[in-house]
Amino acid sequence: MQKVSILHLITAAKNASPFDVNMAYDAGFDKIMPYTNIELKEVTALVQDAIFSRGPSGVKREHIFIGGRDIDIAMDMLETAKKSMVPPFEVSVFADPSGAFTTAAGMMAKVEQHLTKNFGGDLTGKNVSIFGATGPVGGCTAVIAAKYGANVKLVAHRSLVDVQIRAEAYSKRYGIEVGYADGSTNELKIEVLENTEIALCAAAAGVRVLSLEQMALSKNLKIVADVNAVPPTGAEGVDVNADGIAIQGTSAFGIGALCIGNVKYITQHNLLKQMLSSQNRLYLDFLSAFEMARESL
């Protein structure tokens, strides 16, 4: 008799995400066990308790999901979990804190799709500016874009120092080059957009960071993507359902939050199913999510 499949959900947050629990059940897991308020130093013991309790055949039916709110903590937990395996007692691990990895992957996959469709190119050499850059989605999109050849800048909505710290940390940790710019006023945003080809809006829900007037003044702008579905949206003129729709009065095409969210949902679902069915151990992060999002398109 085949043993039940178990997903051990580890998070540094106070609560496990109901979204992640629902996604895991819908992907086919029989049981989901959450572990909350977990510190990095506790990950090894949790992982080894899981892998040593079912035998070599049973261990193939259990996996680990890492949630939380912080992408760096999630990546540290993923790396710690990987180092905690003792062959042949190994399980797959998937990190997606706050859904940021799969959301960023969905955004960048749609951006790449519409770059190819409308401009005949990919991310290589494109000037990418990220508004709402200090959150987890902004950080993940920065790393994905830079890893795939774009020139990336994090744009400060308020504090330039906070954005500078983030940019330098991402550059050092992921072996990329991420710049930063001041976008705290209307004039500074217009200046940033002058040399921007792809504008990514990853600000908090209900925070508008780009206006039609600002975008219309940019002759180089090609794509504007926005993950905010709560009114007012992050980018004026970009409908939440927009899937490469021309933005009125500008030269750019818009990608809305629900369009991105659909790809995010499919990507997370497919990665969970991939873990469940794979005979090999998988370690899945935002780059894995981007590749899966591309495949889903």
Steps between C-alpha positions, in 0.01 A plus 500: 500500500636840400565735789321835515677803357600763756606861447687649797438876483773694680467874555666767710166683509241479778253317277515267204344647187150362422581566133795261513300238690220512241749482214667194651172313544392589146835374366427161654671486840313284751623674814646846571677562831589863586790605725485870589732756662796286393853637532775411256687302765196270540473397135758219506332319789156527336630372167684207653201405717300485178743303285597235758146403602360320193774291341642528145165423333286719725736795473417520127147599602592803710627844411573839658352841418660818638276803542535819702535866406871552437671374185847488656380297799315265266811450286709440814247241615503334158879474507499370859236239413707385204809458717296305757427209265673165561485277187295293434275692741429807289187701419421783259483857631303789347536859630233760418474760781173697477465357150766753400712254302215378283347849466832647386544206264154554353566870450835448329369217279218724373743789448730277298206363300380846395852627433539215253155550350511877457869585475671179389738475793550369851629648828861520384626857517161649590481782753269385780377730779322351800258718697402367842843350511544422870235227520555129429349507149710801404814328624429174316422675171824694532705182536316315221532792258869550578575126476350500150701792373303814578638825641305534824430795728301504822308828522448665838146618574605651833843416644790474256722352773266202551499426128878539477547246781272253321671547164846445646383195698341335194806572290733340754285199587395399149809600302319758288505876452195689625493879500269746672341837433298767680134510392356683797354791299307537177799660329738225610262227379480666160879511491523129588241407237687687225750214480267219607381234257325277753328643808398252768257613770527288815380750761263420784131449427316825427815706439527672161859553392467591132260739324401510133660842471834369625494199269393705198814712526727197453589426137682178590235331715392163360337298779331597828406214735311545825427244776257722693134407448365723781374845388675719424725270297873556501513623140224725370344377176604138549184295553531209744410260215733658244707243312728708279240771432624836366489769770307802375718801420827310537723279286485216753300182550347420838484178700256497791491334839240233425682398183821460703310330780367236264853406394611506865221258593583260218872519579459420871255220420735346245803520729310330783384226264855466366628443854229247566565295187876531452727205575790743545561743784417858397607830656267769367547877533402809297721407205333157490165680515596726208590203284169330588306822429664522158398141428141571605476768230 
